[in-house]
């Protein structure tokens, strides 16, 4: 009898162990939580598990005093610290995400809101390893909830950041025996929380960087996006900007070594933009490669990357579609039967996408769908041991953006053509040009043509301070830029080459008659606040953004003065010229210290050289 009882007990223990293991395996682990203000949604991201591993029916419980609602996710745990987000605008005032209990395992999300907010509008969407909680009415992005992964634009109306108050647990040391006993018997006691005021970019929070032999791995939470890279020289380096991104303080402005000859540094370029700089001689071979959940990014030398390390499963292209937004904008949509890992390489006249783990596609269907569209000359081909290569030719000034579905199984490529110039859009040339340029002396002979515009002149002295005139500085610097560009083989026309007055209309007319590839106006800034210093670059038309970004990057990095950034400004000369046009403000004449530098040989030559180098970088990358 005793033996039978022992066997029975053993069977019960074994059964309970198996059941326990079964339940343990079904726990859903949330690895990140993010709030996307552009769509008023919460995104809970977790490990990739079978569809039935997460509860399909979430019950929302509404409460009053204060107005709030909460929901529980059973058989789930969070691997991050509990979150407490406070918002300064909108109907949602606070969101808390915590591990409500561990026996059973329950994750609880609580939303506090205004009294006039209707919690019945809250919707729940399950997309593979994401649970999306939508908190406002209206359509959400797309059915697929596409994340923007790449864009040519360096500024956008979609750029944003949210002021948040975040609380995080305070780490406490337990020195005494009494404290240890208290901790042991009060495991569920509320932790002390530390409050922090942050300007938090709600698209992507970048908190980890890992170097590899031929690249760098970036990790964070949210949805990572990247802008068209810039190539700079002396030393040779490639620059990537990540819009709507906040960089963790612990990794900012530190240099990491990729290998013996290459390094990478990451910084917070502006309040809502991160900048990654890779110093390498192989700038043309570096491309961004996106993980299937769009939370990790590898920037690597694609010629030296072991592609087999990028994925552990394969995918097939199963459907093709297209969208036409307006007469200038069309999209290609590719769907796959499993999440994809992809990279993007932007050239002057095309974009190439590498679909690393995709092995099958239907060429006939592909060509039929995109016939008579912006993508009709696109080519797709199979690369053995790599995946698919999608090449899309682009017209000059066409802007491209790519988007990845939240489930990683769809990819959208959007092309936006530049506005076609009509006769009514062109600038009317004045019947009289007060200071005509000798255009016949500037025959291009196939060379790139540049108009340099030295601000002010003659009776128009520009800004003045300390007995110094802006017109004198701008002419001196412009002439230095002219000399450097001619040495590089460019054809250059000056709107003025001496102390002569030239009206704004005449400057535009001179440029339009010359039909240059680019127009660059040089000015000196001034302010009623004498303590202000720094350099800035202005553009107006979308086609001028790349020129502004490239020249400003060269200019701002070479001159020891605060970088005030890019501005979209409606200055007459950059608004009315039809070629890509920028206006650079090379410093503040109103600041005595900077004024002394601006009239000095060292600052003027450094400024001129950086502008000339920036122009050359622009032509290498974009023309």
Secondary structure, 3 states (H helix, E strand, C coil): CHHHHHHHHHHHHHHHHHHHHHHHHCCEEEEEEEEECCCCEEEEEECCCCHHHCCCCCCCEEECCCCEEEEEEECEEECCCCEEEEECCCCEEEEEEEEEEECCEEEEEEEEECCCCCHHHCEEEEECCEEEEECCCCCCCCCCCEEEEEECCCCCCCCCCEEEEEEEECCCCCCCHHHHHHHHHCCCCCCCEEEEEEEECCCEEEEEEEEECCEEEEEEEECCCEECCEEECCCCEEEEEEECEEECHHHCCEEEECCCCCEEEEEEEECCEEEEEEECCCHHHEEEEECCCCCEEEEEECCCCCHHHCCCCCEEEEEEEEEEEECCEEEEEEEECCCCCEEEEECCCEEEEEECCEEECCHHHHHHHCCCCCCCCCEEEEECCCEEEEEEECCCCCEEEEEEECCCCEEEEEEECCCCCCHHHCCCCCCCCCCCCCHHHCCCCCCCEEEEEECCECCECCCEECCEEHHHHHHHHHHHHHHHHHHCCCEEEECCCCCCCCCHHHHHHHHHHHCCCEEEEEEEECCCCCCCCCEEEEECCHHHHHHHHHHHHHHHHHCCCCEEEEEECCCHHHHHCCCEEEEEEEEECCCHHHHHHHCCHHHHHHHHHHHHHHHHHHHHHHC
